[in-house]
Amino acid sequence: MMKENQFQARLIKRLKVLFPGCIVMKNDSGYIQGIPDLTILWNDKWAFLECKQSANASRQPNQEYYIETASKMSFGRFIFPENEEEVLSDLQQAFGTGR
């Protein structure tokens, strides 16, 4: 099983290929408790992604809130190896590059 930080590093590289010129920022949960791990800015679009090691990894307080709020505003999802392809496909559609 891949560690969460390894998955996140690989995911960031993949995001930069899928969305050339995007800005991927790692958020500080020490500043805002529960804020998702990554913010992706691309053209006039944005998304929050919360990286997890696996589908059954525990969730921290407020993570559900921020993902739900981001989903209403733009795009927010939990992402882990088991749903990576689905989430990235959904993100491409949300960003207008869907296949």
PyMOL commands that place a pseudoatom at each C-alpha (Angstrom):
pseudoatom trace, name=CA, resn=MET, resi=1, chain=A, elem=C, hetatm=0, pos=[0.000, 0.000, 0.000]
pseudoatom trace, name=CA, resn=MET, resi=2, chain=A, elem=C, hetatm=0, pos=[1.277, 3.435, -0.937]
pseudoatom trace, name=CA, resn=LYS, resi=3, chain=A, elem=C, hetatm=0, pos=[1.712, 6.023, 1.822]
pseudoatom trace, name=CA, resn=GLU, resi=4, chain=A, elem=C, hetatm=0, pos=[-0.540, 9.076, 1.617]
pseudoatom trace, name=CA, resn=ASN, resi=5, chain=A, elem=C, hetatm=0, pos=[2.374, 11.471, 1.017]
pseudoatom trace, name=CA, resn=GLN, resi=6, chain=A, elem=C, hetatm=0, pos=[3.628, 9.270, -1.867]
pseudoatom trace, name=CA, resn=PHE, resi=7, chain=A, elem=C, hetatm=0, pos=[0.144, 9.169, -3.388]
pseudoatom trace, name=CA, resn=GLN, resi=8, chain=A, elem=C, hetatm=0, pos=[-0.168, 12.949, -3.012]
pseudoatom trace, name=CA, resn=ALA, resi=9, chain=A, elem=C, hetatm=0, pos=[3.206, 13.618, -4.677]
pseudoatom trace, name=CA, resn=ARG, resi=10, chain=A, elem=C, hetatm=0, pos=[2.314, 11.363, -7.620]
pseudoatom trace, name=CA, resn=LEU, resi=11, chain=A, elem=C, hetatm=0, pos=[-1.130, 12.966, -7.868]
pseudoatom trace, name=CA, resn=ILE, resi=12, chain=A, elem=C, hetatm=0, pos=[0.340, 16.486, -8.019]
pseudoatom trace, name=CA, resn=LYS, resi=13, chain=A, elem=C, hetatm=0, pos=[2.563, 15.461, -10.939]
pseudoatom trace, name=CA, resn=ARG, resi=14, chain=A, elem=C, hetatm=0, pos=[-0.433, 13.962, -12.687]
pseudoatom trace, name=CA, resn=LEU, resi=15, chain=A, elem=C, hetatm=0, pos=[-2.554, 17.080, -12.144]
pseudoatom trace, name=CA, resn=LYS, resi=16, chain=A, elem=C, hetatm=0, pos=[0.167, 19.232, -13.714]
pseudoatom trace, name=CA, resn=VAL, resi=17, chain=A, elem=C, hetatm=0, pos=[0.110, 17.017, -16.814]
pseudoatom trace, name=CA, resn=LEU, resi=18, chain=A, elem=C, hetatm=0, pos=[-3.701, 16.979, -17.065]
pseudoatom trace, name=CA, resn=PHE, resi=19, chain=A, elem=C, hetatm=0, pos=[-4.002, 20.735, -16.541]
pseudoatom trace, name=CA, resn=PRO, resi=20, chain=A, elem=C, hetatm=0, pos=[-0.931, 22.419, -18.058]
pseudoatom trace, name=CA, resn=GLY, resi=21, chain=A, elem=C, hetatm=0, pos=[-0.052, 25.632, -16.275]
pseudoatom trace, name=CA, resn=CYS, resi=22, chain=A, elem=C, hetatm=0, pos=[-2.212, 24.853, -13.249]
pseudoatom trace, name=CA, resn=ILE, resi=23, chain=A, elem=C, hetatm=0, pos=[-1.182, 25.915, -9.774]
pseudoatom trace, name=CA, resn=VAL, resi=24, chain=A, elem=C, hetatm=0, pos=[-1.359, 23.181, -7.132]
pseudoatom trace, name=CA, resn=MET, resi=25, chain=A, elem=C, hetatm=0, pos=[-1.108, 24.420, -3.557]
pseudoatom trace, name=CA, resn=LYS, resi=26, chain=A, elem=C, hetatm=0, pos=[-0.726, 22.296, -0.450]
pseudoatom trace, name=CA, resn=ASN, resi=27, chain=A, elem=C, hetatm=0, pos=[-2.974, 23.684, 2.263]
pseudoatom trace, name=CA, resn=ASP, resi=28, chain=A, elem=C, hetatm=0, pos=[-2.086, 23.990, 5.961]
pseudoatom trace, name=CA, resn=SER, resi=29, chain=A, elem=C, hetatm=0, pos=[-4.600, 22.160, 8.160]
pseudoatom trace, name=CA, resn=GLY, resi=30, chain=A, elem=C, hetatm=0, pos=[-2.854, 23.758, 11.131]
pseudoatom trace, name=CA, resn=TYR, resi=31, chain=A, elem=C, hetatm=0, pos=[-4.176, 27.101, 9.929]
pseudoatom trace, name=CA, resn=ILE, resi=32, chain=A, elem=C, hetatm=0, pos=[-7.724, 25.944, 9.079]
pseudoatom trace, name=CA, resn=GLN, resi=33, chain=A, elem=C, hetatm=0, pos=[-8.558, 22.609, 10.711]
pseudoatom trace, name=CA, resn=GLY, resi=34, chain=A, elem=C, hetatm=0, pos=[-10.011, 20.185, 8.180]
pseudoatom trace, name=CA, resn=ILE, resi=35, chain=A, elem=C, hetatm=0, pos=[-9.140, 22.203, 5.065]
pseudoatom trace, name=CA, resn=PRO, resi=36, chain=A, elem=C, hetatm=0, pos=[-8.490, 19.790, 2.166]
pseudoatom trace, name=CA, resn=ASP, resi=37, chain=A, elem=C, hetatm=0, pos=[-4.901, 18.896, 1.288]
pseudoatom trace, name=CA, resn=LEU, resi=38, chain=A, elem=C, hetatm=0, pos=[-4.757, 20.467, -2.171]
pseudoatom trace, name=CA, resn=THR, resi=39, chain=A, elem=C, hetatm=0, pos=[-6.154, 23.484, -3.982]
pseudoatom trace, name=CA, resn=ILE, resi=40, chain=A, elem=C, hetatm=0, pos=[-5.919, 23.356, -7.777]
pseudoatom trace, name=CA, resn=LEU, resi=41, chain=A, elem=C, hetatm=0, pos=[-6.205, 26.614, -9.737]
pseudoatom trace, name=CA, resn=TRP, resi=42, chain=A, elem=C, hetatm=0, pos=[-6.561, 26.381, -13.492]
pseudoatom trace, name=CA, resn=ASN, resi=43, chain=A, elem=C, hetatm=0, pos=[-7.697, 29.223, -15.743]
pseudoatom trace, name=CA, resn=ASP, resi=44, chain=A, elem=C, hetatm=0, pos=[-10.931, 30.438, -14.122]
pseudoatom trace, name=CA, resn=LYS, resi=45, chain=A, elem=C, hetatm=0, pos=[-11.574, 27.152, -12.275]
pseudoatom trace, name=CA, resn=TRP, resi=46, chain=A, elem=C, hetatm=0, pos=[-10.598, 25.791, -8.867]
pseudoatom trace, name=CA, resn=ALA, resi=47, chain=A, elem=C, hetatm=0, pos=[-10.929, 22.593, -6.867]
pseudoatom trace, name=CA, resn=PHE, resi=48, chain=A, elem=C, hetatm=0, pos=[-10.202, 21.153, -3.425]
pseudoatom trace, name=CA, resn=LEU, resi=49, chain=A, elem=C, hetatm=0, pos=[-8.894, 17.588, -3.158]
pseudoatom trace, name=CA, resn=GLU, resi=50, chain=A, elem=C, hetatm=0, pos=[-8.469, 15.724, 0.115]
pseudoatom trace, name=CA, resn=CYS, resi=51, chain=A, elem=C, hetatm=0, pos=[-5.941, 12.899, -0.358]
pseudoatom trace, name=CA, resn=LYS, resi=52, chain=A, elem=C, hetatm=0, pos=[-6.361, 9.659, 1.526]
pseudoatom trace, name=CA, resn=GLN, resi=53, chain=A, elem=C, hetatm=0, pos=[-4.195, 6.552, 1.591]
pseudoatom trace, name=CA, resn=SER, resi=54, chain=A, elem=C, hetatm=0, pos=[-7.211, 4.319, 0.926]
pseudoatom trace, name=CA, resn=ALA, resi=55, chain=A, elem=C, hetatm=0, pos=[-10.987, 4.368, 0.654]
pseudoatom trace, name=CA, resn=ASN, resi=56, chain=A, elem=C, hetatm=0, pos=[-11.358, 3.332, 4.304]
pseudoatom trace, name=CA, resn=ALA, resi=57, chain=A, elem=C, hetatm=0, pos=[-8.846, 5.827, 5.763]
pseudoatom trace, name=CA, resn=SER, resi=58, chain=A, elem=C, hetatm=0, pos=[-10.196, 7.922, 8.613]
pseudoatom trace, name=CA, resn=ARG, resi=59, chain=A, elem=C, hetatm=0, pos=[-11.480, 11.424, 8.010]
pseudoatom trace, name=CA, resn=GLN, resi=60, chain=A, elem=C, hetatm=0, pos=[-10.697, 14.356, 10.247]
pseudoatom trace, name=CA, resn=PRO, resi=61, chain=A, elem=C, hetatm=0, pos=[-13.282, 16.735, 11.716]
pseudoatom trace, name=CA, resn=ASN, resi=62, chain=A, elem=C, hetatm=0, pos=[-14.494, 19.381, 9.243]
pseudoatom trace, name=CA, resn=GLN, resi=63, chain=A, elem=C, hetatm=0, pos=[-13.114, 17.586, 6.138]
pseudoatom trace, name=CA, resn=GLU, resi=64, chain=A, elem=C, hetatm=0, pos=[-16.620, 16.542, 5.033]
pseudoatom trace, name=CA, resn=TYR, resi=65, chain=A, elem=C, hetatm=0, pos=[-17.817, 20.121, 5.538]
pseudoatom trace, name=CA, resn=TYR, resi=66, chain=A, elem=C, hetatm=0, pos=[-15.103, 21.654, 3.347]
pseudoatom trace, name=CA, resn=ILE, resi=67, chain=A, elem=C, hetatm=0, pos=[-15.493, 19.037, 0.599]
pseudoatom trace, name=CA, resn=GLU, resi=68, chain=A, elem=C, hetatm=0, pos=[-19.282, 19.517, 0.542]
pseudoatom trace, name=CA, resn=THR, resi=69, chain=A, elem=C, hetatm=0, pos=[-18.913, 23.310, 0.546]
pseudoatom trace, name=CA, resn=ALA, resi=70, chain=A, elem=C, hetatm=0, pos=[-16.352, 23.229, -2.278]
pseudoatom trace, name=CA, resn=SER, resi=71, chain=A, elem=C, hetatm=0, pos=[-18.609, 20.890, -4.268]
pseudoatom trace, name=CA, resn=LYS, resi=72, chain=A, elem=C, hetatm=0, pos=[-21.409, 23.459, -4.094]
pseudoatom trace, name=CA, resn=MET, resi=73, chain=A, elem=C, hetatm=0, pos=[-19.079, 26.320, -5.067]
pseudoatom trace, name=CA, resn=SER, resi=74, chain=A, elem=C, hetatm=0, pos=[-16.869, 24.605, -7.639]
pseudoatom trace, name=CA, resn=PHE, resi=75, chain=A, elem=C, hetatm=0, pos=[-15.344, 21.124, -7.107]
pseudoatom trace, name=CA, resn=GLY, resi=76, chain=A, elem=C, hetatm=0, pos=[-14.388, 19.182, -3.999]
pseudoatom trace, name=CA, resn=ARG, resi=77, chain=A, elem=C, hetatm=0, pos=[-13.685, 15.487, -3.549]
pseudoatom trace, name=CA, resn=PHE, resi=78, chain=A, elem=C, hetatm=0, pos=[-11.912, 12.945, -1.400]
pseudoatom trace, name=CA, resn=ILE, resi=79, chain=A, elem=C, hetatm=0, pos=[-9.370, 11.156, -3.597]
pseudoatom trace, name=CA, resn=PHE, resi=80, chain=A, elem=C, hetatm=0, pos=[-7.552, 7.880, -2.963]
pseudoatom trace, name=CA, resn=PRO, resi=81, chain=A, elem=C, hetatm=0, pos=[-5.995, 5.232, -5.204]
pseudoatom trace, name=CA, resn=GLU, resi=82, chain=A, elem=C, hetatm=0, pos=[-9.272, 3.308, -5.534]
pseudoatom trace, name=CA, resn=ASN, resi=83, chain=A, elem=C, hetatm=0, pos=[-11.226, 6.274, -6.965]
pseudoatom trace, name=CA, resn=GLU, resi=84, chain=A, elem=C, hetatm=0, pos=[-8.408, 8.288, -8.562]
pseudoatom trace, name=CA, resn=GLU, resi=85, chain=A, elem=C, hetatm=0, pos=[-9.455, 7.672, -12.175]
pseudoatom trace, name=CA, resn=GLU, resi=86, chain=A, elem=C, hetatm=0, pos=[-13.096, 8.535, -11.476]
pseudoatom trace, name=CA, resn=VAL, resi=87, chain=A, elem=C, hetatm=0, pos=[-12.236, 11.734, -9.578]
pseudoatom trace, name=CA, resn=LEU, resi=88, chain=A, elem=C, hetatm=0, pos=[-9.757, 12.918, -12.212]
pseudoatom trace, name=CA, resn=SER, resi=89, chain=A, elem=C, hetatm=0, pos=[-12.301, 12.221, -14.953]
pseudoatom trace, name=CA, resn=ASP, resi=90, chain=A, elem=C, hetatm=0, pos=[-14.925, 14.219, -13.019]
pseudoatom trace, name=CA, resn=LEU, resi=91, chain=A, elem=C, hetatm=0, pos=[-12.409, 17.023, -12.475]
pseudoatom trace, name=CA, resn=GLN, resi=92, chain=A, elem=C, hetatm=0, pos=[-11.616, 17.140, -16.197]
pseudoatom trace, name=CA, resn=GLN, resi=93, chain=A, elem=C, hetatm=0, pos=[-15.335, 17.483, -16.930]
pseudoatom trace, name=CA, resn=ALA, resi=94, chain=A, elem=C, hetatm=0, pos=[-15.726, 20.190, -14.290]
pseudoatom trace, name=CA, resn=PHE, resi=95, chain=A, elem=C, hetatm=0, pos=[-12.741, 22.063, -15.725]
pseudoatom trace, name=CA, resn=GLY, resi=96, chain=A, elem=C, hetatm=0, pos=[-14.111, 21.712, -19.274]
pseudoatom trace, name=CA, resn=THR, resi=97, chain=A, elem=C, hetatm=0, pos=[-11.452, 19.331, -20.586]
pseudoatom trace, name=CA, resn=GLY, resi=98, chain=A, elem=C, hetatm=0, pos=[-13.480, 16.118, -20.131]
pseudoatom trace, name=CA, resn=ARG, resi=99, chain=A, elem=C, hetatm=0, pos=[-13.069, 13.263, -22.515]
for i in range(1, 99): cmd.bond("trace and resi %d" % i, "trace and resi %d" % (i + 1))
show_as sticks, trace
zoom trace
